[in-house]
Amino acid sequence: MYPDDVIGWWQLIVNTVPGKTLEQVRAHYEVLVHDSFQIDSGQVELLSYVDNGDEVNVGGG
């Protein structure tokens, strides 16, 4: 959305998230970074989804 070298980057991000403070947005970001690291490093077992080959009819008919 914004290059991370922009001055005031965090404030630009906060301005797009109504009702959240800078501290809340940064804390949530840190949780996401931690979760991403754990997934990428194989520390989280991913769910196995069965692909039965059926197509989903989005149009409903």
N, C-alpha and C positions, 0 to 999 in steps of 0.2 A: 504494500500500500504506500509506504513512505520509505525512502532509503534510510538505513540506520545511522548514517553519518550526518543527518540533518539536525541542526541545533533545535532543541525543544522536541525531539522525536517522541518522547514519552507523552508529553502534553498533547501532541497531535493525535496520538492514539487514544488517550483518555477522552478527548473531545468527541470521539466517535462512539463512545460507550456511555450512554445516558445512565445517570444514577450511580456511577462508580467513581471512587476517588483514585488518585494516582497510586496510592499504596495498594488498593484492592486490585487494580489492573496489573501492577508489577508482581504482586504475590501470585495472582492467577497465572501469569506468564511463567514464573519460576516453577510452578507446579507442572505446567505443560512441558517445559524444558526437561524437567526431571523424568516425567512419564515417557517422553520421547526417547531419552537416553536409555531408560530401562528396557523399552521395547526394542530399540536398535541393538542393544548389547545382549539380547536373548534372555533377559531376566524375567520377562513376562511371557507366560504361555498363552499363545493366541488361540482363539476359538477355532475349531474346525467346522467348516460349513459344508454340508453335503450338496453337491450339484447333481440333481436328478435329471437335468436336461429339459425340464419343463419350462416353457416360456410363459412369462407373466403377461396377461392381456391388460395393458394399461388403459385401453379405451373402454373396458368393461363390457364389450359385446362383440 
